[in-house]
Amino acid sequence: MQKYMIKLDTIDMVKNFVNTAAMFQEDVDLVSGRYTIDAKSIMGIFSIDLSKPIEMIVHGDNDAKYREQLKDYLV
């Protein structure tokens, strides 16, 4: 399991992030406060507070691959 902090500033960033997360075979979650949502769900992402950085949890162990694919969103 890998944890990252990400920031999604615009609607286009959210759409691109969901497309990137959908390419992962692993489960990907976003944690905002007490809420945990599926990072592959655009509706779920829009239901959380996007004004602050969000914790992302990837349920896998390939850190280098994840960092490369998520570099535009990492805080």
PDB file with one MODEL, atoms N, CA, C and O in Angstrom:
MODEL        1
ATOM      1  N   MET A   1       0.851  -1.180   0.000  1.00  0.00           N
ATOM      2  CA  MET A   1       0.000   0.000   0.000  1.00  0.00           C
ATOM      3  C   MET A   1       0.892   1.238   0.000  1.00  0.00           C
ATOM      4  O   MET A   1       1.830   1.338   0.791  1.00  0.00           O
ATOM      5  N   GLN A   2       0.592   2.174  -0.891  1.00  0.00           N
ATOM      6  CA  GLN A   2       1.341   3.424  -1.004  1.00  0.00           C
ATOM      7  C   GLN A   2       0.394   4.589  -0.731  1.00  0.00           C
ATOM      8  O   GLN A   2      -0.765   4.567  -1.145  1.00  0.00           O
ATOM      9  N   LYS A   3       0.899   5.612  -0.026  1.00  0.00           N
ATOM     10  CA  LYS A   3       0.094   6.797   0.274  1.00  0.00           C
ATOM     11  C   LYS A   3       0.756   8.028  -0.327  1.00  0.00           C
ATOM     12  O   LYS A   3       1.977   8.174  -0.276  1.00  0.00           O
ATOM     13  N   TYR A   4      -0.059   8.914  -0.900  1.00  0.00           N
ATOM     14  CA  TYR A   4       0.414  10.149  -1.517  1.00  0.00           C
ATOM     15  C   TYR A   4      -0.559  11.269  -1.163  1.00  0.00           C
ATOM     16  O   TYR A   4      -1.726  11.016  -0.863  1.00  0.00           O
ATOM     17  N   MET A   5      -0.077  12.490  -1.200  1.00  0.00           N
ATOM     18  CA  MET A   5      -0.943  13.659  -1.079  1.00  0.00           C
ATOM     19  C   MET A   5      -1.061  14.267  -2.473  1.00  0.00           C
ATOM     20  O   MET A   5      -0.059  14.491  -3.153  1.00  0.00           O
ATOM     21  N   ILE A   6      -2.298  14.531  -2.887  1.00  0.00           N
ATOM     22  CA  ILE A   6      -2.533  15.091  -4.216  1.00  0.00           C
ATOM     23  C   ILE A   6      -3.393  16.343  -4.100  1.00  0.00           C
ATOM     24  O   ILE A   6      -4.024  16.593  -3.073  1.00  0.00           O
ATOM     25  N   LYS A   7      -3.403  17.120  -5.175  1.00  0.00           N
ATOM     26  CA  LYS A   7      -4.234  18.326  -5.255  1.00  0.00           C
ATOM     27  C   LYS A   7      -4.913  18.326  -6.614  1.00  0.00           C
ATOM     28  O   LYS A   7      -4.256  18.158  -7.641  1.00  0.00           O
ATOM     29  N   LEU A   8      -6.218  18.511  -6.620  1.00  0.00           N
ATOM     30  CA  LEU A   8      -7.004  18.569  -7.845  1.00  0.00           C
ATOM     31  C   LEU A   8      -7.657  19.945  -7.904  1.00  0.00           C
ATOM     32  O   LEU A   8      -8.665  20.191  -7.241  1.00  0.00           O
ATOM     33  N   ASP A   9      -7.071  20.846  -8.708  1.00  0.00           N
ATOM     34  CA  ASP A   9      -7.487  22.252  -8.717  1.00  0.00           C
ATOM     35  C   ASP A   9      -8.618  22.586  -9.682  1.00  0.00           C
ATOM     36  O   ASP A   9      -9.386  23.515  -9.432  1.00  0.00           O
ATOM     37  N   THR A  10      -8.733  21.846 -10.778  1.00  0.00           N
ATOM     38  CA  THR A  10      -9.711  22.202 -11.808  1.00  0.00           C
ATOM     39  C   THR A  10     -10.543  20.981 -12.194  1.00  0.00           C
ATOM     40  O   THR A  10     -10.195  19.844 -11.872  1.00  0.00           O
ATOM     41  N   ILE A  11     -11.637  21.240 -12.883  1.00  0.00           N
ATOM     42  CA  ILE A  11     -12.484  20.151 -13.376  1.00  0.00           C
ATOM     43  C   ILE A  11     -11.702  19.278 -14.344  1.00  0.00           C
ATOM     44  O   ILE A  11     -11.825  18.053 -14.313  1.00  0.00           O
ATOM     45  N   ASP A  12     -10.895  19.897 -15.208  1.00  0.00           N
ATOM     46  CA  ASP A  12     -10.086  19.116 -16.146  1.00  0.00           C
ATOM     47  C   ASP A  12      -9.086  18.228 -15.414  1.00  0.00           C
ATOM     48  O   ASP A  12      -8.854  17.090 -15.822  1.00  0.00           O
ATOM     49  N   MET A  13      -8.488  18.740 -14.328  1.00  0.00           N
ATOM     50  CA  MET A  13      -7.565  17.912 -13.544  1.00  0.00           C
ATOM     51  C   MET A  13      -8.293  16.709 -12.952  1.00  0.00           C
ATOM     52  O   MET A  13      -7.750  15.604 -12.931  1.00  0.00           O
ATOM     53  N   VAL A  14      -9.506  16.916 -12.478  1.00  0.00           N
ATOM     54  CA  VAL A  14     -10.284  15.811 -11.910  1.00  0.00           C
ATOM     55  C   VAL A  14     -10.564  14.770 -12.991  1.00  0.00           C
ATOM     56  O   VAL A  14     -10.380  13.576 -12.755  1.00  0.00           O
ATOM     57  N   LYS A  15     -11.003  15.203 -14.169  1.00  0.00           N
ATOM     58  CA  LYS A  15     -11.291  14.266 -15.259  1.00  0.00           C
ATOM     59  C   LYS A  15     -10.046  13.488 -15.656  1.00  0.00           C
ATOM     60  O   LYS A  15     -10.100  12.270 -15.827  1.00  0.00           O
ATOM     61  N   ASN A  16      -8.924  14.186 -15.802  1.00  0.00           N
ATOM     62  CA  ASN A  16      -7.681  13.515 -16.177  1.00  0.00           C
ATOM     63  C   ASN A  16      -7.213  12.563 -15.080  1.00  0.00           C
ATOM     64  O   ASN A  16      -6.717  11.474 -15.370  1.00  0.00           O
ATOM     65  N   PHE A  17      -7.370  12.969 -13.825  1.00  0.00           N
ATOM     66  CA  PHE A  17      -6.987  12.105 -12.710  1.00  0.00           C
ATOM     67  C   PHE A  17      -7.812  10.822 -12.708  1.00  0.00           C
ATOM     68  O   PHE A  17      -7.261   9.736 -12.525  1.00  0.00           O
ATOM     69  N   VAL A  18      -9.114  10.929 -12.906  1.00  0.00           N
ATOM     70  CA  VAL A  18      -9.981   9.743 -12.925  1.00  0.00           C
ATOM     71  C   VAL A  18      -9.558   8.804 -14.054  1.00  0.00           C
ATOM     72  O   VAL A  18      -9.525   7.587 -13.870  1.00  0.00           O
ATOM     73  N   ASN A  19      -9.237   9.362 -15.214  1.00  0.00           N
ATOM     74  CA  ASN A  19      -8.772   8.528 -16.329  1.00  0.00           C
ATOM     75  C   ASN A  19      -7.465   7.829 -15.978  1.00  0.00           C
ATOM     76  O   ASN A  19      -7.279   6.659 -16.312  1.00  0.00           O
ATOM     77  N   THR A  20      -6.558   8.535 -15.308  1.00  0.00           N
ATOM     78  CA  THR A  20      -5.287   7.936 -14.888  1.00  0.00           C
ATOM     79  C   THR A  20      -5.531   6.843 -13.853  1.00  0.00           C
ATOM     80  O   THR A  20      -4.971   5.752 -13.961  1.00  0.00           O
ATOM     81  N   ALA A  21      -6.355   7.125 -12.859  1.00  0.00           N
ATOM     82  CA  ALA A  21      -6.643   6.137 -11.813  1.00  0.00           C
ATOM     83  C   ALA A  21      -7.326   4.903 -12.395  1.00  0.00           C
ATOM     84  O   ALA A  21      -7.102   3.790 -11.919  1.00  0.00           O
ATOM     85  N   ALA A  22      -8.147   5.088 -13.412  1.00  0.00           N
ATOM     86  CA  ALA A  22      -8.855   3.962 -14.030  1.00  0.00           C
ATOM     87  C   ALA A  22      -7.891   2.999 -14.721  1.00  0.00           C
ATOM     88  O   ALA A  22      -8.223   1.829 -14.912  1.00  0.00           O
ATOM     89  N   MET A  23      -6.719   3.469 -15.094  1.00  0.00           N
ATOM     90  CA  MET A  23      -5.724   2.604 -15.737  1.00  0.00           C
ATOM     91  C   MET A  23      -5.045   1.672 -14.733  1.00  0.00           C
ATOM     92  O   MET A  23      -4.450   0.671 -15.131  1.00  0.00           O
ATOM     93  N   PHE A  24      -5.125   1.984 -13.450  1.00  0.00           N
ATOM     94  CA  PHE A  24      -4.496   1.145 -12.428  1.00  0.00           C
ATOM     95  C   PHE A  24      -5.334  -0.116 -12.231  1.00  0.00           C
ATOM     96  O   PHE A  24      -6.560  -0.040 -12.142  1.00  0.00           O
ATOM     97  N   GLN A  25      -4.686  -1.261 -12.162  1.00  0.00           N
ATOM     98  CA  GLN A  25      -5.398  -2.496 -11.838  1.00  0.00           C
ATOM     99  C   GLN A  25      -5.705  -2.550 -10.343  1.00  0.00           C
ATOM    100  O   GLN A  25      -6.667  -3.190  -9.919  1.00  0.00           O
ATOM    101  N   GLU A  26      -4.882  -1.875  -9.557  1.00  0.00           N
ATOM    102  CA  GLU A  26      -5.036  -1.867  -8.106  1.00  0.00           C
ATOM    103  C   GLU A  26      -6.207  -0.972  -7.698  1.00  0.00           C
ATOM    104  O   GLU A  26      -6.634  -0.102  -8.457  1.00  0.00           O
ATOM    105  N   ASP A  27      -6.714  -1.200  -6.496  1.00  0.00           N
ATOM    106  CA  ASP A  27      -7.722  -0.298  -5.935  1.00  0.00           C
ATOM    107  C   ASP A  27      -7.043   1.006  -5.548  1.00  0.00           C
ATOM    108  O   ASP A  27      -5.921   1.003  -5.043  1.00  0.00           O
ATOM    109  N   VAL A  28      -7.730   2.127  -5.787  1.00  0.00           N
ATOM    110  CA  VAL A  28      -7.214   3.448  -5.450  1.00  0.00           C
ATOM    111  C   VAL A  28      -8.313   4.183  -4.691  1.00  0.00           C
ATOM    112  O   VAL A  28      -9.436   4.311  -5.179  1.00  0.00           O
ATOM    113  N   ASP A  29      -7.979   4.666  -3.490  1.00  0.00           N
ATOM    114  CA  ASP A  29      -8.941   5.393  -2.662  1.00  0.00           C
ATOM    115  C   ASP A  29      -8.451   6.808  -2.411  1.00  0.00           C
ATOM    116  O   ASP A  29      -7.250   7.075  -2.425  1.00  0.00           O
ATOM    117  N   LEU A  30      -9.395   7.709  -2.182  1.00  0.00           N
ATOM    118  CA  LEU A  30      -9.087   9.067  -1.747  1.00  0.00           C
ATOM    119  C   LEU A  30      -9.698   9.254  -0.371  1.00  0.00           C
ATOM    120  O   LEU A  30     -10.825   8.829  -0.115  1.00  0.00           O
ATOM    121  N   VAL A  31      -8.942   9.897   0.515  1.00  0.00           N
ATOM    122  CA  VAL A  31      -9.408  10.125   1.880  1.00  0.00           C
ATOM    123  C   VAL A  31      -9.434  11.624   2.136  1.00  0.00           C
ATOM    124  O   VAL A  31      -8.420  12.308   2.004  1.00  0.00           O
ATOM    125  N   SER A  32     -10.606  12.123   2.502  1.00  0.00           N
ATOM    126  CA  SER A  32     -10.782  13.533   2.834  1.00  0.00           C
ATOM    127  C   SER A  32     -11.563  13.588   4.145  1.00  0.00           C
ATOM    128  O   SER A  32     -12.759  13.297   4.180  1.00  0.00           O
ATOM    129  N   GLY A  33     -10.876  13.962   5.215  1.00  0.00           N
ATOM    130  CA  GLY A  33     -11.521  13.953   6.528  1.00  0.00           C
ATOM    131  C   GLY A  33     -11.889  12.536   6.909  1.00  0.00           C
ATOM    132  O   GLY A  33     -11.035  11.650   6.923  1.00  0.00           O
ATOM    133  N   ARG A  34     -13.152  12.320   7.219  1.00  0.00           N
ATOM    134  CA  ARG A  34     -13.587  10.974   7.601  1.00  0.00           C
ATOM    135  C   ARG A  34     -14.176  10.188   6.430  1.00  0.00           C
ATOM    136  O   ARG A  34     -14.671   9.077   6.613  1.00  0.00           O
ATOM    137  N   TYR A  35     -14.122  10.761   5.237  1.00  0.00           N
ATOM    138  CA  TYR A  35     -14.690  10.115   4.059  1.00  0.00           C
ATOM    139  C   TYR A  35     -13.611   9.426   3.232  1.00  0.00           C
ATOM    140  O   TYR A  35     -12.543   9.991   2.996  1.00  0.00           O
ATOM    141  N   THR A  36     -13.896   8.214   2.796  1.00  0.00           N
ATOM    142  CA  THR A  36     -13.032   7.478   1.879  1.00  0.00           C
ATOM    143  C   THR A  36     -13.861   7.148   0.651  1.00  0.00           C
ATOM    144  O   THR A  36     -14.940   6.565   0.754  1.00  0.00           O
ATOM    145  N   ILE A  37     -13.342   7.532  -0.527  1.00  0.00           N
ATOM    146  CA  ILE A  37     -14.091   7.299  -1.763  1.00  0.00           C
ATOM    147  C   ILE A  37     -13.194   6.606  -2.784  1.00  0.00           C
ATOM    148  O   ILE A  37     -11.968   6.634  -2.674  1.00  0.00           O
ATOM    149  N   ASP A  38     -13.817   5.993  -3.762  1.00  0.00           N
ATOM    150  CA  ASP A  38     -13.109   5.330  -4.854  1.00  0.00           C
ATOM    151  C   ASP A  38     -12.554   6.406  -5.788  1.00  0.00           C
ATOM    152  O   ASP A  38     -13.310   7.229  -6.304  1.00  0.00           O
ATOM    153  N   ALA A  39     -11.243   6.401  -6.007  1.00  0.00           N
ATOM    154  CA  ALA A  39     -10.606   7.422  -6.844  1.00  0.00           C
ATOM    155  C   ALA A  39     -10.975   7.281  -8.314  1.00  0.00           C
ATOM    156  O   ALA A  39     -10.688   8.178  -9.107  1.00  0.00           O
ATOM    157  N   LYS A  40     -11.599   6.185  -8.687  1.00  0.00           N
ATOM    158  CA  LYS A  40     -11.998   5.971 -10.079  1.00  0.00           C
ATOM    159  C   LYS A  40     -13.415   6.487 -10.331  1.00  0.00           C
ATOM    160  O   LYS A  40     -13.951   6.327 -11.428  1.00  0.00           O
ATOM    161  N   SER A  41     -14.018   7.104  -9.319  1.00  0.00           N
ATOM    162  CA  SER A  41     -15.387   7.615  -9.405  1.00  0.00           C
ATOM    163  C   SER A  41     -15.383   9.140  -9.469  1.00  0.00           C
ATOM    164  O   SER A  41     -15.079   9.807  -8.480  1.00  0.00           O
ATOM    165  N   ILE A  42     -15.718   9.682 -10.625  1.00  0.00           N
ATOM    166  CA  ILE A  42     -15.720  11.144 -10.777  1.00  0.00           C
ATOM    167  C   ILE A  42     -16.779  11.773  -9.866  1.00  0.00           C
ATOM    168  O   ILE A  42     -16.553  12.850  -9.314  1.00  0.00           O
ATOM    169  N   MET A  43     -17.923  11.116  -9.704  1.00  0.00           N
ATOM    170  CA  MET A  43     -18.967  11.653  -8.821  1.00  0.00           C
ATOM    171  C   MET A  43     -18.496  11.642  -7.364  1.00  0.00           C
ATOM    172  O   MET A  43     -18.774  12.572  -6.607  1.00  0.00           O
ATOM    173  N   GLY A  44     -17.796  10.599  -6.987  1.00  0.00           N
ATOM    174  CA  GLY A  44     -17.259  10.528  -5.632  1.00  0.00           C
ATOM    175  C   GLY A  44     -16.274  11.643  -5.359  1.00  0.00           C
ATOM    176  O   GLY A  44     -16.297  12.253  -4.290  1.00  0.00           O
ATOM    177  N   ILE A  45     -15.402  11.915  -6.327  1.00  0.00           N
ATOM    178  CA  ILE A  45     -14.402  12.972  -6.148  1.00  0.00           C
ATOM    179  C   ILE A  45     -15.075  14.327  -5.981  1.00  0.00           C
ATOM    180  O   ILE A  45     -14.657  15.128  -5.145  1.00  0.00           O
ATOM    181  N   PHE A  46     -16.105  14.589  -6.763  1.00  0.00           N
ATOM    182  CA  PHE A  46     -16.784  15.878  -6.644  1.00  0.00           C
ATOM    183  C   PHE A  46     -17.600  15.994  -5.355  1.00  0.00           C
ATOM    184  O   PHE A  46     -18.091  17.077  -5.038  1.00  0.00           O
ATOM    185  N   SER A  47     -17.750  14.909  -4.616  1.00  0.00           N
ATOM    186  CA  SER A  47     -18.494  14.970  -3.356  1.00  0.00           C
ATOM    187  C   SER A  47     -17.605  15.321  -2.162  1.00  0.00           C
ATOM    188  O   SER A  47     -18.110  15.497  -1.053  1.00  0.00           O
ATOM    189  N   ILE A  48     -16.280  15.424  -2.374  1.00  0.00           N
ATOM    190  CA  ILE A  48     -15.372  15.745  -1.267  1.00  0.00           C
ATOM    191  C   ILE A  48     -14.820  17.159  -1.435  1.00  0.00           C
ATOM    192  O   ILE A  48     -14.971  17.777  -2.489  1.00  0.00           O
ATOM    193  N   ASP A  49     -14.186  17.654  -0.390  1.00  0.00           N
ATOM    194  CA  ASP A  49     -13.616  19.006  -0.371  1.00  0.00           C
ATOM    195  C   ASP A  49     -12.328  19.034  -1.197  1.00  0.00           C
ATOM    196  O   ASP A  49     -11.312  18.474  -0.787  1.00  0.00           O
ATOM    197  N   LEU A  50     -12.374  19.682  -2.353  1.00  0.00           N
ATOM    198  CA  LEU A  50     -11.213  19.746  -3.245  1.00  0.00           C
ATOM    199  C   LEU A  50     -10.360  20.984  -3.007  1.00  0.00           C
ATOM    200  O   LEU A  50      -9.381  21.205  -3.720  1.00  0.00           O
ATOM    201  N   SER A  51     -10.715  21.792  -2.017  1.00  0.00           N
ATOM    202  CA  SER A  51      -9.942  23.009  -1.755  1.00  0.00           C
ATOM    203  C   SER A  51      -8.656  22.718  -0.988  1.00  0.00           C
ATOM    204  O   SER A  51      -7.773  23.571  -0.900  1.00  0.00           O
ATOM    205  N   LYS A  52      -8.553  21.505  -0.431  1.00  0.00           N
ATOM    206  CA  LYS A  52      -7.368  21.109   0.339  1.00  0.00           C
ATOM    207  C   LYS A  52      -6.732  19.886  -0.315  1.00  0.00           C
ATOM    208  O   LYS A  52      -7.391  19.177  -1.075  1.00  0.00           O
ATOM    209  N   PRO A  53      -5.449  19.633  -0.023  1.00  0.00           N
ATOM    210  CA  PRO A  53      -4.837  18.390  -0.520  1.00  0.00           C
ATOM    211  C   PRO A  53      -5.593  17.168   0.004  1.00  0.00           C
ATOM    212  O   PRO A  53      -6.159  17.186   1.097  1.00  0.00           O
ATOM    213  N   ILE A  54      -5.585  16.119  -0.798  1.00  0.00           N
ATOM    214  CA  ILE A  54      -6.324  14.894  -0.507  1.00  0.00           C
ATOM    215  C   ILE A  54      -5.324  13.747  -0.379  1.00  0.00           C
ATOM    216  O   ILE A  54      -4.371  13.657  -1.153  1.00  0.00           O
ATOM    217  N   GLU A  55      -5.543  12.883   0.592  1.00  0.00           N
ATOM    218  CA  GLU A  55      -4.694  11.697   0.718  1.00  0.00           C
ATOM    219  C   GLU A  55      -5.179  10.630  -0.260  1.00  0.00           C
ATOM    220  O   GLU A  55      -6.365  10.304  -0.297  1.00  0.00           O
ATOM    221  N   MET A  56      -4.255  10.090  -1.048  1.00  0.00           N
ATOM    222  CA  MET A  56      -4.569   9.022  -1.984  1.00  0.00           C
ATOM    223  C   MET A  56      -3.870   7.752  -1.516  1.00  0.00           C
ATOM    224  O   MET A  56      -2.691   7.779  -1.164  1.00  0.00           O
ATOM    225  N   ILE A  57      -4.593   6.651  -1.513  1.00  0.00           N
ATOM    226  CA  ILE A  57      -4.038   5.358  -1.119  1.00  0.00           C
ATOM    227  C   ILE A  57      -4.162   4.411  -2.307  1.00  0.00           C
ATOM    228  O   ILE A  57      -5.259   4.158  -2.803  1.00  0.00           O
ATOM    229  N   VAL A  58      -3.015   3.891  -2.755  1.00  0.00           N
ATOM    230  CA  VAL A  58      -2.993   2.892  -3.822  1.00  0.00           C
ATOM    231  C   VAL A  58      -2.688   1.556  -3.158  1.00  0.00           C
ATOM    232  O   VAL A  58      -1.680   1.421  -2.465  1.00  0.00           O
ATOM    233  N   HIS A  59      -3.541   0.585  -3.364  1.00  0.00           N
ATOM    234  CA  HIS A  59      -3.378  -0.725  -2.730  1.00  0.00           C
ATOM    235  C   HIS A  59      -2.498  -1.614  -3.607  1.00  0.00           C
ATOM    236  O   HIS A  59      -2.952  -2.595  -4.196  1.00  0.00           O
ATOM    237  N   GLY A  60      -1.220  -1.231  -3.670  1.00  0.00           N
ATOM    238  CA  GLY A  60      -0.216  -1.955  -4.443  1.00  0.00           C
ATOM    239  C   GLY A  60       1.153  -1.502  -3.991  1.00  0.00           C
ATOM    240  O   GLY A  60       1.269  -0.679  -3.083  1.00  0.00           O
ATOM    241  N   ASP A  61       2.203  -2.035  -4.622  1.00  0.00           N
ATOM    242  CA  ASP A  61       3.555  -1.770  -4.138  1.00  0.00           C
ATOM    243  C   ASP A  61       4.515  -1.208  -5.180  1.00  0.00           C
ATOM    244  O   ASP A  61       5.722  -1.209  -4.936  1.00  0.00           O
ATOM    245  N   ASN A  62       4.047  -0.734  -6.316  1.00  0.00           N
ATOM    246  CA  ASN A  62       4.942  -0.249  -7.361  1.00  0.00           C
ATOM    247  C   ASN A  62       5.065   1.277  -7.289  1.00  0.00           C
ATOM    248  O   ASN A  62       4.512   1.987  -8.129  1.00  0.00           O
ATOM    249  N   ASP A  63       5.787   1.774  -6.291  1.00  0.00           N
ATOM    250  CA  ASP A  63       5.882   3.211  -6.018  1.00  0.00           C
ATOM    251  C   ASP A  63       6.391   4.009  -7.213  1.00  0.00           C
ATOM    252  O   ASP A  63       5.838   5.067  -7.513  1.00  0.00           O
ATOM    253  N   ALA A  64       7.422   3.537  -7.900  1.00  0.00           N
ATOM    254  CA  ALA A  64       7.999   4.280  -9.029  1.00  0.00           C
ATOM    255  C   ALA A  64       6.971   4.466 -10.142  1.00  0.00           C
ATOM    256  O   ALA A  64       6.876   5.548 -10.722  1.00  0.00           O
ATOM    257  N   LYS A  65       6.205   3.426 -10.444  1.00  0.00           N
ATOM    258  CA  LYS A  65       5.173   3.512 -11.484  1.00  0.00           C
ATOM    259  C   LYS A  65       4.096   4.520 -11.090  1.00  0.00           C
ATOM    260  O   LYS A  65       3.683   5.348 -11.903  1.00  0.00           O
ATOM    261  N   TYR A  66       3.646   4.445  -9.842  1.00  0.00           N
ATOM    262  CA  TYR A  66       2.592   5.351  -9.389  1.00  0.00           C
ATOM    263  C   TYR A  66       3.059   6.803  -9.434  1.00  0.00           C
ATOM    264  O   TYR A  66       2.335   7.675  -9.914  1.00  0.00           O
ATOM    265  N   ARG A  67       4.268   7.063  -8.934  1.00  0.00           N
ATOM    266  CA  ARG A  67       4.792   8.437  -8.924  1.00  0.00           C
ATOM    267  C   ARG A  67       4.897   9.001 -10.335  1.00  0.00           C
ATOM    268  O   ARG A  67       4.590  10.172 -10.557  1.00  0.00           O
ATOM    269  N   GLU A  68       5.324   8.188 -11.283  1.00  0.00           N
ATOM    270  CA  GLU A  68       5.455   8.648 -12.672  1.00  0.00           C
ATOM    271  C   GLU A  68       4.087   9.008 -13.254  1.00  0.00           C
ATOM    272  O   GLU A  68       3.934  10.054 -13.884  1.00  0.00           O
ATOM    273  N   GLN A  69       3.108   8.151 -13.046  1.00  0.00           N
ATOM    274  CA  GLN A  69       1.787   8.386 -13.625  1.00  0.00           C
ATOM    275  C   GLN A  69       1.017   9.495 -12.917  1.00  0.00           C
ATOM    276  O   GLN A  69       0.124  10.102 -13.509  1.00  0.00           O
ATOM    277  N   LEU A  70       1.351   9.765 -11.659  1.00  0.00           N
ATOM    278  CA  LEU A  70       0.605  10.746 -10.869  1.00  0.00           C
ATOM    279  C   LEU A  70       1.361  12.048 -10.645  1.00  0.00           C
ATOM    280  O   LEU A  70       0.921  12.885  -9.857  1.00  0.00           O
ATOM    281  N   LYS A  71       2.485  12.234 -11.318  1.00  0.00           N
ATOM    282  CA  LYS A  71       3.360  13.377 -11.039  1.00  0.00           C
ATOM    283  C   LYS A  71       2.659  14.728 -11.172  1.00  0.00           C
ATOM    284  O   LYS A  71       3.031  15.673 -10.476  1.00  0.00           O
ATOM    285  N   ASP A  72       1.663  14.849 -12.040  1.00  0.00           N
ATOM    286  CA  ASP A  72       0.965  16.127 -12.232  1.00  0.00           C
ATOM    287  C   ASP A  72       0.050  16.486 -11.062  1.00  0.00           C
ATOM    288  O   ASP A  72      -0.382  17.633 -10.945  1.00  0.00           O
ATOM    289  N   TYR A  73      -0.244  15.523 -10.205  1.00  0.00           N
ATOM    290  CA  TYR A  73      -1.206  15.739  -9.122  1.00  0.00           C
ATOM    291  C   TYR A  73      -0.572  15.748  -7.734  1.00  0.00           C
ATOM    292  O   TYR A  73      -1.198  16.187  -6.769  1.00  0.00           O
ATOM    293  N   LEU A  74       0.662  15.267  -7.627  1.00  0.00           N
ATOM    294  CA  LEU A  74       1.311  15.149  -6.319  1.00  0.00           C
ATOM    295  C   LEU A  74       1.618  16.507  -5.712  1.00  0.00           C
ATOM    296  O   LEU A  74       2.011  17.438  -6.414  1.00  0.00           O
ATOM    297  N   VAL A  75       1.436  16.610  -4.414  1.00  0.00           N
ATOM    298  CA  VAL A  75       1.738  17.850  -3.692  1.00  0.00           C
ATOM    299  C   VAL A  75       3.170  17.777  -3.213  1.00  0.00           C
ATOM    300  O   VAL A  75       3.656  18.711  -2.576  1.00  0.00           O
TER     301      VAL A  75
ENDMDL
END
